[in-house]
């Protein structure tokens, strides 16, 4: 299984693993290949401690690296990347849900990280506004929210069948869509390697934009409420 998910050609020497930057998608992929995608997505979607990991940029960069000769980075393959991404994202969400069912509310209430608390508030709002199905799918595309929504669904006792169906649907659309977006861009733009960092930066900005807009909207609503 490890040989299937991790391409030995993209592994660094054991000593170099110490220099891996967990916030840098390119660094993670160079060190661990497709296996790293599964681990990172599992941690980001299933464990609250993984909220800071670069899920969107990791998937997009992995798609770029699947285009032969598109970049100077490690060469990955879609037949490895897509299964690894799906396994990590789907298994992580399900584990997060189970954690929530077994005491997630106490775990969430103990955290003091502002970003996680804001993610919980946003996740609860999504569930109230859109219902279980649409909220679970939309959360896949919002950093931090996709981390806390899964245990929150467990806390709120969303039916297992309903949660599983929608998290699988959202997980497939998110992982496959972002990977293929990177692959498509790398295939259509010659010499994309020189634009790699700006493109990844743009992906990060786009991924956090919903959170920024929501925080701005919430602050504006509180301000208007205070004026009344």
C-alpha positions in Angstrom: 0.0 0.0 0.0 2.8 2.4 0.9 4.5 1.6 -2.4 1.3 2.5 -4.3 0.9 5.8 -2.6 4.5 6.9 -2.4 6.7 7.2 -5.4 10.3 6.4 -4.4 11.6 8.7 -7.1 10.3 11.7 -5.2 11.7 10.8 -1.8 14.5 12.8 -0.3 17.3 11.3 1.7 16.3 10.5 5.3 18.4 13.3 6.7 16.7 15.8 4.4 13.3 15.0 5.9 14.2 17.1 8.9 14.1 20.2 6.7 10.6 19.6 5.4 8.3 22.6 5.8 4.8 21.3 6.7 3.3 24.6 5.5 4.9 24.4 2.1 3.1 22.1 -0.4 6.1 21.8 -2.7 8.3 20.8 0.3 5.8 18.1 1.4 5.4 16.7 -2.0 9.2 16.6 -2.7 9.8 14.8 0.6 6.9 12.3 0.7 5.3 12.2 -2.7 1.7 11.0 -3.0 1.8 9.3 0.4 2.3 12.7 1.9 -1.0 13.9 0.3 -2.9 11.1 2.0 -1.4 11.9 5.4 -1.8 15.7 5.2 -5.4 15.5 4.0 -6.2 12.9 6.7 -4.8 15.2 9.4 -6.4 18.4 8.0 -9.9 16.9 7.6 -9.9 14.4 10.5 -7.8 15.9 13.3 -8.2 19.3 14.8 -4.4 19.7 15.1 -4.2 19.7 11.3 -6.2 22.8 10.7 -3.1 24.8 9.6 -2.0 22.3 6.9 -2.1 23.4 3.2 -4.8 21.2 1.7 -5.9 23.3 -1.3 -2.4 24.3 -2.4 -1.1 20.7 -1.8 -3.8 19.3 -4.2 -3.2 22.0 -6.8 0.5 21.6 -6.7 0.3 17.9 -6.9 -1.8 18.3 -10.1 0.8 20.5 -11.6 3.6 18.0 -10.8 1.7 15.3 -12.6 2.3 17.1 -15.9 5.5 15.6 -17.4 8.2 18.3 -17.7 5.9 21.1 -16.5 8.0 21.9 -13.5 11.5 21.2 -12.1 9.9 19.6 -9.0 9.4 15.9 -8.4 7.4 14.0 -11.0 4.1 12.7 -9.7 1.4 10.6 -11.5 -2.4 11.1 -11.5 -2.9 7.3 -10.9 -1.1 7.8 -7.5 -2.2 11.3 -6.6 -6.0 10.9 -7.0 -6.4 7.7 -5.0 -4.1 9.1 -2.3 -6.0 12.3 -2.1 -9.4 10.5 -1.9 -8.2 8.0 0.8 -6.8 10.8 3.0 -9.8 13.2 2.6 -12.6 10.6 2.9 -11.0 8.7 5.8 -10.1 11.8 7.6 -13.6 13.2 7.5 -15.1 10.0 8.7 -12.6 9.8 11.6 -13.3 13.4 12.5 -17.0 12.6 12.6 -16.4 9.7 14.9 -14.3 11.8 17.2 -17.2 14.3 17.4 -19.6 11.6 18.3 -17.4 10.5 21.2 -16.9 13.7 23.0 -16.1 16.3 20.3 -18.1 19.1 22.0 -15.8 19.0 25.1 -12.7 18.9 22.8 -13.9 21.9 20.8 -14.8 23.9 23.9 -11.3 23.4 25.4 -9.5 24.9 22.4 -8.3 28.5 22.8 -7.2 29.0 19.2 -9.1 31.9 17.7 -9.0 30.5 14.2 -10.6 27.2 15.3 -13.3 28.9 17.4 -14.2 31.1 14.4 -14.2 28.0 12.2 -16.7 26.3 14.6 -18.9 29.4 14.5 -18.8 29.4 10.7 -19.5 25.6 10.5 -22.5 26.0 12.8 -23.8 28.8 10.6 -23.4 26.8 7.5 -25.3 23.9 9.0 -28.1 26.1 10.1 -28.3 28.0 6.8 -27.9 25.3 4.2 -28.7 22.1 6.0 -26.5 19.0 6.4 -25.9 18.1 2.8 -25.0 21.4 1.2 -23.0 22.5 4.3 -20.8 19.4 4.3 -20.1 19.8 0.6 -19.4 23.5 0.8 -17.1 23.1 3.9 -14.7 21.1 1.8 -13.6 24.2 0.0 -13.1 26.4 3.1 -9.9 26.0 5.2 -10.4 25.4 8.9 -14.1 25.0 8.4 -13.5 21.6 6.7 -11.4 20.7 9.8 -14.1 21.5 12.4 -17.3 20.7 10.5 -16.7 16.9 10.6 -16.4 16.6 14.4 -19.2 19.1 14.8 -21.5 16.9 12.7 -20.7 14.1 15.1 -21.4 16.3 18.1 -24.8 17.4 16.5 -25.5 13.7 15.8 -26.0 14.1 12.1 -27.2 10.7 10.8 -24.2 8.5 9.9 -25.6 7.6 6.5 -26.4 11.2 5.6 -23.0 12.5 6.7 -21.1 9.7 4.9 -22.9 10.2 1.7 -22.3 14.0 1.6 -18.8 13.9 2.9 -17.9 11.4 0.2 -19.6 13.5 -2.5 -17.9 16.7 -1.3 -14.6 15.0 -0.9 -14.6 13.6 -4.4 -15.5 17.0 -6.0 -12.9 18.8 -3.9 -9.9 16.5 -4.3 -10.5 15.5 -7.9 -11.5 19.0 -9.0 -8.5 20.8 -7.4 -6.0 18.2 -8.6 -7.4 18.3 -12.2 -7.4 22.1 -12.1 -3.7 22.1 -11.4 -3.1 19.4 -14.0 -5.1 21.3 -16.6 -3.3 24.5 -16.0 0.1 22.8 -16.1 -0.8 21.2 -19.4 -2.0 24.4 -21.1 0.7 26.9 -20.0 4.2 26.2 -21.3 7.0 27.1 -18.8 4.6 27.3 -15.9 7.5 26.4 -13.6 8.5 30.1 -13.5 5.0 31.1 -12.3 4.6 28.3 -9.7 5.1 30.4 -6.5 2.7 33.2 -7.6 0.1 30.6 -8.7 0.3 28.7 -5.4 0.0 32.0 -3.6 -3.1 32.8 -5.5 -4.6 29.4 -4.7 -4.0 30.1 -1.0 -5.5 33.6 -1.2 -8.6 32.2 -3.0 -9.0 29.4 -0.5 -9.0 31.7 2.6 -11.1 34.4 0.9 -14.4 32.9 2.1 -13.2 33.1 5.7 -12.0 36.7 5.3 -15.3 37.8 3.8 -17.2 36.0 6.5 -15.2 37.7 9.3 -15.8 41.1 7.6 -19.5 40.4 7.3 -19.7 39.3 10.9 -17.8 42.3 12.2 -20.0 44.6 10.1 -23.1 43.0 11.5 -21.9 43.4 15.1 -21.0 47.0 14.5 -24.5 47.8 13.1 -26.0 45.9 16.0 -24.0 48.0 18.5 -25.2 51.2 16.8 -28.8 50.2 17.3 
